[in-house]
């Protein structure tokens, strides 16, 4: 277990200089960046709601199979 953790740290440190200071990331779609009003006065990010929806769909598919 310690050896595995050591390897993770080694490869993480080794890969960091290749990526530079700013790691590349994909920008979210425009419709995912807007907040959604759940109840009056309470807003929740649309991308988090989409992640919850996808997770529920995957769980439903796994249960039904």
C-alpha positions as CSV (number, residue, x, y, z in Angstrom):
1,X,0.0,0.0,0.0
2,X,2.8,2.4,0.8
3,X,4.6,1.5,-2.4
4,X,1.5,2.2,-4.4
5,X,1.1,5.6,-2.7
6,X,4.8,6.3,-3.4
7,X,4.3,5.5,-7.0
8,X,1.3,7.8,-7.2
9,X,3.3,10.7,-5.7
10,X,6.3,9.9,-8.0
11,X,4.2,10.0,-11.2
12,X,2.2,12.9,-10.2
13,X,5.3,14.9,-9.5
14,X,6.9,13.7,-12.7
15,X,4.0,14.7,-14.9
16,X,3.5,18.2,-13.4
17,X,6.4,19.9,-15.2
18,X,5.1,18.6,-18.6
19,X,1.8,20.3,-18.1
20,X,3.1,23.6,-16.9
21,X,1.6,25.8,-14.3
22,X,-1.9,26.0,-15.7
23,X,-3.4,22.6,-16.4
24,X,-5.6,22.3,-19.5
25,X,-9.3,22.0,-18.8
26,X,-12.3,22.1,-21.0
27,X,-14.7,25.0,-20.7
28,X,-18.3,24.1,-19.8
29,X,-21.1,24.6,-22.3
30,X,-22.9,27.9,-22.0
31,X,-26.2,26.4,-20.7
32,X,-24.3,24.6,-17.9
33,X,-22.8,27.9,-16.5
34,X,-26.1,29.5,-15.5
35,X,-27.5,29.0,-12.0
36,X,-30.8,27.3,-11.6
37,X,-33.3,28.5,-9.0
38,X,-34.3,25.5,-6.9
39,X,-36.5,27.3,-4.5
40,X,-37.1,31.0,-4.2
41,X,-33.8,32.6,-3.3
42,X,-31.7,29.4,-3.6
43,X,-29.6,28.9,-6.7
44,X,-27.7,25.8,-7.7
45,X,-25.2,25.5,-10.6
46,X,-26.6,23.8,-13.7
47,X,-23.5,21.7,-14.2
48,X,-23.9,20.1,-10.8
49,X,-27.6,19.4,-11.5
50,X,-26.5,17.7,-14.8
51,X,-24.0,15.6,-12.9
52,X,-26.6,14.5,-10.5
53,X,-29.0,13.7,-13.3
54,X,-26.4,11.6,-15.2
55,X,-25.5,9.8,-12.0
56,X,-29.1,8.9,-11.3
57,X,-29.6,7.7,-14.8
58,X,-26.5,5.5,-14.6
59,X,-27.7,4.1,-11.3
60,X,-31.1,3.4,-12.7
61,X,-29.5,1.6,-15.7
62,X,-27.3,-0.5,-13.4
63,X,-30.2,-1.5,-11.2
64,X,-32.5,-2.4,-14.1
65,X,-29.9,-4.7,-15.7
